[in-house]
Amino acid sequence: MTNPAASGRLAGRREWTAFAVLLLPLLLVSMDVSVLYFAVPAITRELDPSATQQLWIFDSYAFALAGLLITMGSLGDRIGRRRLLLAGAAAFGLASVGAAYATSADMLIAARFLLGVGGATLMPSTLALVRNLFRDDRQRGKAIALWSGAMTAGIALGSVMSGVMLNHFWWGSVFLVNVPAMLLLLVLVPVLVPEFKDPAPGRFDLLSVPLSMAAVLPLVYGLKEIAAEGLEPPYLLCIAAGILFGLLFVRRQRGRDDAMVNRALFRRRGFGAGIGLNTVAAFAMLGSAYFTTQYFQSVLGMGTLEAALWSLAPSVFIGAAAPASAALARKVDRSLVVSGGFVLGAVGFALIALVDTDALWLVLTGAGVLASGIVTVMTLVSDTALASAPAEKAGSAASLLETGAEFGGALGMAVLGSLGTAVYRDDLAGAEPAVRETLGGAVAAAGQLGGAAGAEVLALAREAFVHGMQYAAWGGSALLLVAAGAAAVLLRGVGAAAAPSADRPTDGLGAVPEGSCR
């Protein structure tokens, strides 16, 4: 292990400017997760999608993104992260135009899928390039803190931006905002960002591509559907199929010298633990969001735009927590800081568990405390995992982090959502099926009833939902306390020192740029 600060000069204005440019695709990719929330009514009027098509308009993006992250991370190590980033930016921009001017639901689904493909190239490429641009522990920690904050904030900003754009333009405008940013990226990245790649990557294992997708996609799909529909046999079969293909994928990786996922990464202290803890953090973040977004709209009765604006409030906590955690980890053993982040997240869940049907500020405070703890964890474990990986394998390392986060988010919504739904349905055991199914169904049924009867149904449904949210929050809090103990053990004594690197970044002309890893 070597200190990266000793291998070259500190990053200067050029590197930080390049980093600012790299935040653009990250922000847009994370915003595209939620950008359609407000556009659904307009899309329904214009394109008349079926119920299945409407579902795939949302999910095709997320599935393409999750399924291709491992492949794109490995591909970036082989062909160059800057080259893959530029290709992904061009694809993302073109797909955005296609989505904006889609004339049918099928065309929009295809464009959303291509957006997911582009996003799968952008996310691991940006994080891997951060690992390459900043070789000093302190600077890299600060950069990853900003990266984590931008990714988290982008999801909240997507729905707000969607609402603002739709107040002035047609529904396709929510996609066109991507185009100027991608054009800027295509112009500035070749000038500011040097190329980095593995100098001896070996052959690209084509068979591992469909195997990785067959492992990831059924798992993510099954977990997402369980969160929405409950423990139905088809979704359990999807999860079983994903696990089976996952075992086949792991077996293939263990038996090949040119594996897509380098097994040596997991022998480095801190790497496997970092991915696992990052997955738990994503579990908590997305699991809590499943309830808080519904609480704003269906319990407090907010409009979609008002709810989206209130959901930005926890970003204040995130903006302070990310850089503070990086600074604190330079003075205290990072295992203690990560454990503290999990404990803080557990406190946030506990505050959410204390809410009633009229507790806006308590929910916002709990969500803010939870977010600050989770971003602390994500910042430090991402830095730990990336720093423990050789720089030439940074793309693969980044893709595994992102894939773990996708799994964690889907699992959080499925597990905590199922727990909350079970309590909700038990509380409303004698109610009409539409009321007992979901809170949204209860709101619709109450509106049809009207008068005192409708108000009574709505009050009972809201109380049942909050009761379920309380149980889920206590469950999330308990999980994060267990994770705090695990972090204290698994990360004890693990620093952020970077692994030796064999890569020689070039400036595109065959020369090694000043300050590059040598």
C-alpha positions as CSV (number, residue, x, y, z in Angstrom):
1,M,0.0,0.0,0.0
2,T,1.3,3.5,-0.8
3,N,0.3,6.9,0.2
4,P,-1.2,8.5,-2.9
5,A,0.1,11.9,-1.9
6,A,3.6,10.6,-2.2
7,S,3.1,9.5,-5.8
8,G,2.6,13.0,-7.3
9,R,1.6,16.5,-6.7
10,L,-1.7,17.5,-5.1
11,A,-4.7,18.1,-7.4
12,G,-4.9,21.7,-8.5
13,R,-7.4,24.0,-10.1
14,R,-7.5,21.9,-13.3
15,E,-8.4,18.7,-11.5
16,W,-11.1,20.5,-9.4
17,T,-12.5,22.1,-12.5
18,A,-12.6,18.7,-14.1
19,F,-14.4,17.3,-11.0
20,A,-17.0,20.1,-11.3
21,V,-17.7,19.0,-14.9
22,L,-17.9,15.4,-13.8
23,L,-20.7,16.3,-11.3
24,L,-23.0,17.3,-14.2
25,P,-23.7,13.7,-15.5
26,L,-23.9,12.4,-12.0
27,L,-26.6,15.0,-11.1
28,L,-28.6,14.4,-14.3
29,V,-28.5,10.6,-14.0
30,S,-29.7,10.7,-10.4
31,M,-32.4,13.3,-11.3
32,D,-33.7,11.1,-14.1
33,V,-34.8,8.5,-11.5
34,S,-37.5,10.9,-10.3
35,V,-38.0,13.3,-13.2
36,L,-41.2,11.7,-14.4
37,Y,-43.2,12.0,-11.2
38,F,-45.1,15.0,-12.3
39,A,-45.1,14.3,-16.0
40,V,-47.3,11.1,-15.8
41,P,-50.7,12.9,-16.3
42,A,-49.5,14.8,-19.4
43,I,-47.8,11.7,-20.8
44,T,-51.0,9.7,-20.3
45,R,-53.1,12.3,-22.1
46,E,-50.6,12.6,-25.0
47,L,-49.4,8.9,-25.5
48,D,-52.3,7.0,-23.9
49,P,-50.1,4.2,-22.5
50,S,-51.6,1.0,-21.0
51,A,-51.1,0.3,-17.3
52,T,-48.2,-2.1,-18.2
53,Q,-46.6,0.5,-20.6
54,Q,-46.9,3.2,-17.9
55,L,-45.0,0.9,-15.5
56,W,-42.3,0.3,-18.0
57,I,-41.9,4.0,-18.8
58,F,-40.8,4.3,-15.2
59,D,-38.9,1.0,-14.7
60,S,-37.0,0.6,-18.0
61,Y,-34.6,3.3,-17.0
62,A,-33.8,1.8,-13.6
63,F,-33.5,-1.8,-14.9
64,A,-31.1,-0.8,-17.7
65,L,-29.1,1.2,-15.2
66,A,-28.9,-1.6,-12.6
67,G,-28.3,-4.4,-15.1
68,L,-25.4,-2.8,-16.9
69,L,-23.4,-1.2,-14.1
70,I,-21.0,-4.1,-13.7
71,T,-20.5,-4.5,-17.4
72,M,-19.8,-0.8,-18.0
73,G,-17.4,-0.5,-15.0
74,S,-15.3,-3.4,-16.4
75,L,-15.5,-2.0,-19.9
76,G,-14.3,1.4,-18.7
77,D,-11.2,-0.2,-17.2
78,R,-10.4,-1.7,-20.5
79,I,-11.2,1.0,-23.1
80,G,-10.6,4.0,-20.9
81,R,-12.9,5.8,-18.4
82,R,-12.9,9.1,-20.3
83,R,-13.8,7.4,-23.6
84,L,-16.6,5.5,-22.0
85,L,-17.9,8.7,-20.3
86,L,-17.9,10.5,-23.6
87,A,-19.7,7.7,-25.3
88,G,-22.3,7.5,-22.5
89,A,-22.8,11.3,-22.6
90,A,-23.5,11.2,-26.3
91,A,-25.9,8.3,-25.9
92,F,-27.6,10.0,-22.9
93,G,-28.1,13.2,-24.9
94,L,-29.5,11.5,-28.0
95,A,-31.8,9.3,-25.9
96,S,-33.0,12.5,-24.1
97,V,-34.0,14.0,-27.4
98,G,-35.7,10.8,-28.4
99,A,-37.7,10.7,-25.1
100,A,-38.7,14.4,-25.4
101,Y,-40.2,13.9,-28.8
102,A,-41.6,10.4,-28.4
103,T,-44.8,9.9,-30.3
104,S,-45.9,6.6,-28.7
105,A,-45.5,4.9,-25.4
106,D,-43.3,2.2,-26.9
107,M,-41.0,4.9,-28.3
108,L,-40.7,6.5,-24.8
109,I,-40.0,3.1,-23.2
110,A,-37.2,2.5,-25.7
111,A,-35.8,6.0,-25.1
112,R,-35.9,5.5,-21.3
113,F,-34.1,2.2,-21.7
114,L,-31.3,3.9,-23.7
115,L,-31.2,6.6,-21.1
116,G,-30.5,3.8,-18.6
117,V,-27.8,2.4,-20.8
118,G,-26.1,5.8,-20.9
119,G,-26.5,6.3,-17.2
120,A,-24.8,2.9,-16.6
121,T,-21.7,4.3,-18.4
122,L,-21.8,7.7,-16.6
123,M,-22.1,6.7,-13.0
124,P,-19.1,4.3,-12.6
125,S,-17.0,6.4,-15.0
126,T,-17.4,9.6,-12.9
127,L,-16.6,7.9,-9.6
128,A,-13.6,6.0,-11.1
129,L,-12.3,9.2,-12.5
130,V,-12.6,10.9,-9.1
131,R,-10.4,8.0,-7.8
132,N,-7.8,8.8,-10.5
133,L,-7.9,12.6,-10.4
134,F,-7.4,12.8,-6.6
135,R,-4.6,10.7,-5.2
136,D,-4.2,12.6,-2.0
137,D,-6.3,11.0,0.8
138,R,-7.7,14.4,2.0
139,Q,-8.6,15.7,-1.4
140,R,-10.2,12.5,-2.5
141,G,-12.2,12.2,0.6
142,K,-13.5,15.8,0.1
143,A,-14.3,15.0,-3.6
144,I,-16.2,11.8,-2.8
145,A,-18.2,13.7,-0.1
146,L,-19.3,16.2,-2.7
147,W,-20.0,13.3,-5.2
148,S,-22.2,11.5,-2.6
149,G,-24.1,14.7,-1.7
150,A,-24.7,15.5,-5.4
151,M,-26.0,12.1,-6.1
152,T,-28.4,12.1,-3.1
153,A,-29.6,15.6,-3.8
154,G,-30.2,14.9,-7.5
155,I,-33.0,12.4,-6.8
156,A,-34.9,15.0,-4.8
157,L,-34.2,17.8,-7.3
158,G,-35.5,15.7,-10.2
159,S,-39.1,15.8,-9.1
160,V,-38.9,19.5,-8.2
161,M,-37.4,20.4,-11.6
162,S,-40.1,18.3,-13.3
163,G,-42.8,20.3,-11.6
164,V,-41.2,23.6,-12.5
165,M,-40.6,22.7,-16.1
166,L,-44.2,21.4,-16.5
167,N,-45.6,24.6,-15.2
168,H,-44.1,26.4,-18.3
169,F,-43.5,23.8,-21.0
170,W,-44.7,20.5,-22.4
171,W,-43.8,17.2,-20.8
172,G,-40.9,16.5,-23.1
173,S,-39.0,19.5,-21.6
174,V,-38.1,17.4,-18.6
175,F,-35.8,15.4,-20.8
176,L,-34.4,18.2,-22.9
177,V,-32.7,19.8,-19.9
178,N,-30.2,17.0,-20.2
179,V,-29.0,18.0,-23.7
180,P,-27.1,21.3,-22.9
181,A,-25.3,19.6,-20.0
182,M,-24.2,16.6,-22.1
183,L,-23.0,18.9,-24.9
184,L,-21.0,20.9,-22.3
185,L,-19.6,17.6,-21.1
186,L,-18.6,16.5,-24.6
187,V,-16.7,19.8,-25.1
188,L,-15.0,20.1,-21.7
189,V,-14.1,16.5,-20.7
190,P,-11.5,16.0,-23.5
191,V,-9.8,19.2,-22.5
192,L,-9.9,18.8,-18.7
193,V,-9.9,15.1,-17.9
194,P,-7.0,12.8,-18.8
195,E,-7.6,9.3,-19.9
196,F,-7.2,6.4,-17.4
197,K,-7.4,2.7,-18.1
198,D,-6.0,-0.6,-17.1
199,P,-2.7,-1.2,-19.1
200,A,-3.2,-5.0,-19.0
201,P,-6.9,-5.7,-18.7
202,G,-7.0,-9.1,-20.4
203,R,-9.8,-10.2,-22.7
204,F,-13.3,-8.9,-22.2
205,D,-15.5,-11.8,-21.0
206,L,-18.6,-11.5,-23.2
207,L,-20.5,-14.4,-21.6
208,S,-20.3,-12.6,-18.2
209,V,-22.4,-9.7,-19.6
210,P,-25.7,-11.6,-20.0
211,L,-24.9,-13.6,-16.8
212,S,-24.5,-10.4,-14.8
213,M,-27.7,-8.9,-16.2
214,A,-29.6,-12.2,-15.6
215,A,-28.5,-12.0,-11.9
216,V,-29.2,-8.3,-11.3
217,L,-32.4,-7.7,-13.3
218,P,-34.7,-10.4,-11.8
219,L,-33.5,-9.5,-8.3
220,V,-34.2,-5.8,-8.7
221,Y,-37.5,-6.4,-10.4
222,G,-38.7,-8.9,-7.8
223,L,-37.8,-6.6,-4.9
224,K,-39.5,-3.6,-6.5
225,E,-42.7,-5.5,-7.2
226,I,-42.8,-7.0,-3.7
227,A,-42.6,-3.5,-2.4
228,A,-45.6,-2.5,-4.5
229,E,-47.7,-5.7,-4.7
230,G,-46.6,-7.9,-1.7
231,L,-45.1,-11.3,-1.5
232,E,-46.6,-12.9,-4.7
233,P,-45.1,-16.2,-6.1
234,P,-44.0,-14.7,-9.5
235,Y,-41.9,-12.1,-7.7
236,L,-40.4,-14.7,-5.4
237,L,-39.5,-16.8,-8.4
238,C,-37.8,-13.8,-10.0
239,I,-35.7,-13.4,-6.9
240,A,-34.8,-17.1,-6.9
241,A,-33.8,-16.9,-10.6
242,G,-31.6,-13.9,-9.9
243,I,-29.9,-15.7,-7.1
244,L,-29.3,-18.7,-9.3
245,F,-27.8,-16.7,-12.1
246,G,-25.8,-14.7,-9.5
247,L,-24.2,-18.0,-8.2
248,L,-23.4,-18.9,-11.8
249,F,-21.9,-15.5,-12.4
250,V,-19.7,-15.7,-9.2
251,R,-18.6,-19.2,-10.2
252,R,-17.5,-18.0,-13.6
253,Q,-15.7,-15.0,-12.1
254,R,-13.8,-17.2,-9.7
255,G,-12.6,-19.5,-12.4
256,R,-11.2,-16.9,-14.9
257,D,-8.0,-14.9,-14.9
258,D,-9.7,-12.2,-17.1
259,A,-12.9,-12.1,-15.0
260,M,-15.2,-9.1,-15.3
261,V,-15.1,-8.7,-11.5
262,N,-11.5,-9.1,-10.3
263,R,-11.7,-11.4,-7.3
264,A,-8.5,-9.9,-5.9
265,L,-10.5,-6.8,-5.1
266,F,-12.3,-8.6,-2.3
267,R,-9.1,-9.7,-0.7
268,R,-8.2,-6.1,0.0
269,R,-9.2,-5.0,3.5
270,G,-12.1,-2.6,3.4
271,F,-13.4,-3.3,-0.1
272,G,-16.0,-6.0,0.6
273,A,-17.0,-4.3,3.9
274,G,-17.3,-1.0,2.1
275,I,-19.7,-2.4,-0.5
276,G,-21.8,-4.3,2.1
277,L,-22.1,-1.2,4.4
278,N,-22.9,1.0,1.4
279,T,-25.7,-1.4,0.5
280,V,-27.2,-1.1,4.0
281,A,-27.0,2.6,3.8
282,A,-28.9,2.6,0.5
283,F,-31.5,0.3,2.1
284,A,-32.1,2.8,4.8
285,M,-32.2,5.8,2.5
286,L,-34.7,4.4,-0.1
287,G,-36.7,2.5,2.5
288,S,-37.4,5.7,4.5
289,A,-38.2,7.6,1.3
290,Y,-40.9,5.0,0.5
291,F,-42.8,6.2,3.5
292,T,-42.0,9.9,3.8
293,T,-43.1,10.7,0.2
294,Q,-46.4,9.0,0.8
295,Y,-46.7,10.7,4.2
296,F,-46.4,14.2,2.6
297,Q,-49.0,13.6,-0.1
298,S,-51.5,11.1,1.3
299,V,-51.4,11.8,5.1
300,L,-50.7,15.5,5.1
301,G,-52.7,16.0,1.9
302,M,-50.0,18.0,0.0
303,G,-50.0,18.5,-3.7
304,T,-47.1,16.8,-5.6
305,L,-45.1,19.9,-6.2
306,E,-45.5,21.1,-2.6
307,A,-44.5,17.6,-1.3
308,A,-41.4,17.7,-3.6
309,L,-40.4,21.1,-2.3
310,W,-40.7,19.9,1.3
311,S,-38.6,16.8,0.4
312,L,-35.7,19.1,-0.4
313,A,-35.5,20.2,3.3
314,P,-33.2,17.2,4.4
315,S,-30.7,18.3,1.7
316,V,-29.6,21.0,4.2
317,F,-28.5,18.3,6.5
318,I,-26.8,16.4,3.7
319,G,-24.9,19.5,2.5
320,A,-23.3,19.8,6.0
321,A,-22.9,16.1,6.8
322,A,-20.9,15.1,3.7
323,P,-17.9,17.4,4.1
324,A,-18.0,17.2,7.9
325,S,-17.7,13.5,7.8
326,A,-14.7,13.6,5.5
327,A,-13.0,16.1,7.8
328,L,-13.8,14.1,10.9
329,A,-12.4,10.9,9.4
330,R,-9.0,12.5,9.1
331,K,-8.8,13.0,12.9
332,V,-10.7,9.9,14.2
333,D,-10.6,6.3,13.1
334,R,-13.0,6.1,10.2
335,S,-14.6,3.0,11.7
336,L,-15.9,5.1,14.5
337,V,-17.2,7.8,12.2
338,V,-19.0,5.3,10.0
339,S,-20.5,3.7,13.1
340,G,-21.5,7.1,14.3
341,G,-23.2,7.7,11.0
342,F,-25.2,4.5,11.3
343,V,-26.2,5.5,14.9
344,L,-27.2,8.9,13.7
345,G,-29.3,7.2,11.0
346,A,-30.9,5.0,13.6
347,V,-31.8,8.1,15.6
348,G,-33.4,9.6,12.5
349,F,-35.5,6.4,12.1
350,A,-36.5,6.6,15.8
351,L,-37.7,10.2,15.3
352,I,-39.8,9.1,12.3
353,A,-41.2,6.3,14.5
354,L,-42.6,8.9,16.9
355,V,-44.8,10.7,14.3
356,D,-48.5,10.9,14.2
357,T,-50.9,12.0,11.4
358,D,-49.9,15.7,11.7
359,A,-46.2,15.9,12.4
360,L,-44.5,17.6,9.4
361,W,-41.6,19.1,11.3
362,L,-40.9,15.9,13.2
363,V,-40.8,13.9,9.9
364,L,-38.6,16.5,8.3
365,T,-36.2,16.5,11.3
366,G,-36.1,12.7,11.4
367,A,-35.5,12.5,7.6
368,G,-32.8,15.1,7.9
369,V,-31.0,13.4,10.7
370,L,-31.3,10.0,8.9
371,A,-30.0,11.5,5.7
372,S,-27.0,13.1,7.4
373,G,-26.1,9.8,9.0
374,I,-26.5,7.8,5.8
375,V,-24.5,10.3,3.7
376,T,-21.7,10.2,6.3
377,V,-21.7,6.4,5.8
378,M,-21.8,6.5,2.0
379,T,-19.1,9.1,1.7
380,L,-16.6,7.2,3.9
381,V,-17.3,3.6,2.8
382,S,-17.2,4.7,-0.9
383,D,-13.8,6.3,-0.3
384,T,-12.6,3.3,1.7
385,A,-13.6,0.8,-1.0
386,L,-12.2,2.9,-3.9
387,A,-9.0,3.7,-2.1
388,S,-8.4,0.0,-1.4
389,A,-8.8,-0.9,-5.0
390,P,-5.9,-0.5,-7.5
391,A,-6.4,2.6,-9.6
392,E,-6.5,0.5,-12.8
393,K,-9.5,-1.4,-11.4
394,A,-11.4,1.8,-10.2
395,G,-14.1,1.3,-12.8
396,S,-15.0,-2.2,-11.6
397,A,-14.8,-1.0,-8.0
398,A,-17.1,1.9,-8.7
399,S,-19.6,-0.3,-10.6
400,L,-19.8,-2.8,-7.7
401,L,-20.5,0.1,-5.3
402,E,-23.3,1.4,-7.5
403,T,-24.8,-2.1,-8.0
404,G,-24.8,-2.7,-4.3
405,A,-26.6,0.6,-3.8
406,E,-29.2,-0.4,-6.4
407,F,-29.8,-3.7,-4.6
408,G,-29.9,-1.9,-1.2
409,G,-32.5,0.6,-2.4
410,A,-34.7,-2.0,-3.9
411,L,-34.4,-4.2,-0.8
412,G,-35.1,-1.3,1.5
413,M,-38.4,-0.5,-0.3
414,A,-39.4,-4.2,-0.4
415,V,-38.6,-5.1,3.2
416,L,-39.7,-1.9,5.0
417,G,-42.5,-1.4,2.6
418,S,-43.8,-4.9,3.1
419,L,-43.6,-4.5,6.9
420,G,-45.5,-1.3,6.8
421,T,-48.1,-2.7,4.4
422,A,-48.6,-5.7,6.7
423,V,-49.4,-3.5,9.7
424,Y,-51.6,-1.2,7.6
425,R,-53.7,-4.1,6.3
426,D,-53.9,-5.7,9.7
427,D,-55.3,-2.4,11.2
428,L,-57.9,-2.2,8.4
429,A,-58.8,-5.9,8.4
430,G,-62.6,-5.2,8.3
431,A,-62.4,-2.5,5.6
432,E,-63.3,-2.6,1.9
433,P,-60.6,-4.2,-0.3
434,A,-59.8,-0.9,-2.0
435,V,-59.3,0.8,1.3
436,R,-57.3,-2.1,2.8
437,E,-55.0,-2.5,-0.3
438,T,-53.1,0.8,-0.2
439,L,-53.3,4.3,1.3
440,G,-53.7,5.7,-2.2
441,G,-56.7,3.5,-2.7
442,A,-58.2,4.6,0.6
443,V,-57.8,8.3,-0.4
444,A,-59.6,7.6,-3.7
445,A,-62.4,5.6,-1.9
446,A,-62.8,8.3,0.7
447,G,-63.2,10.9,-2.1
448,Q,-65.9,8.9,-3.8
449,L,-67.8,8.5,-0.5
450,G,-67.5,12.1,0.5
451,G,-69.0,13.6,3.6
452,A,-68.6,12.3,7.1
453,A,-68.2,8.7,5.9
454,G,-65.4,9.6,3.6
455,A,-63.6,11.6,6.3
456,E,-63.9,8.7,8.7
457,V,-62.4,6.2,6.2
458,L,-59.6,8.6,5.4
459,A,-58.8,9.2,9.0
460,L,-58.6,5.5,9.8
461,A,-56.5,4.8,6.7
462,R,-54.0,7.6,7.6
463,E,-53.7,6.3,11.2
464,A,-53.1,2.8,9.9
465,F,-50.4,4.0,7.4
466,V,-48.6,5.9,10.2
467,H,-48.8,2.9,12.4
468,G,-47.2,0.8,9.7
469,M,-44.5,3.5,9.1
470,Q,-43.7,3.5,12.8
471,Y,-43.1,-0.3,12.8
472,A,-40.9,0.0,9.6
473,A,-39.0,2.9,11.2
474,W,-38.2,0.9,14.3
475,G,-37.1,-2.0,12.1
476,G,-34.8,0.3,10.2
477,S,-33.4,1.8,13.3
478,A,-32.6,-1.7,14.7
479,L,-30.9,-2.7,11.4
480,L,-28.7,0.5,11.5
481,L,-27.6,-0.2,15.0
482,V,-26.5,-3.7,14.0
483,A,-24.7,-2.1,11.0
484,A,-23.0,0.4,13.4
485,G,-21.5,-2.6,15.3
486,A,-20.5,-4.3,12.1
487,A,-18.7,-1.2,10.9
488,A,-16.8,-0.8,14.1
489,V,-15.4,-4.3,13.7
490,L,-15.0,-4.6,9.9
491,L,-13.4,-1.2,9.4
492,R,-11.2,-1.0,12.5
493,G,-7.8,0.3,11.5
494,V,-8.8,0.5,7.8
495,G,-7.5,3.8,6.4
496,A,-8.0,5.4,3.0
497,A,-4.5,4.6,1.6
498,A,-4.7,3.8,-2.0
499,A,-3.5,0.6,-3.5
500,P,-0.5,0.5,-5.8
501,S,-1.4,1.3,-9.4
502,A,0.0,0.2,-12.7
503,D,-2.0,2.5,-14.9
504,R,-0.4,5.2,-16.9
505,P,-2.9,7.8,-17.8
506,T,-2.4,9.5,-21.1
507,D,-3.4,12.9,-22.4
508,G,-4.7,11.4,-25.7
509,L,-1.4,12.0,-27.5
510,G,0.6,9.2,-25.8
511,A,2.2,11.5,-23.2
512,V,1.7,11.1,-19.5
513,P,0.1,14.2,-18.1
514,E,1.8,16.1,-15.3
515,G,0.7,14.8,-11.9
516,S,-0.6,11.5,-13.1
517,C,-0.1,8.2,-11.4
518,R,3.1,6.6,-12.6
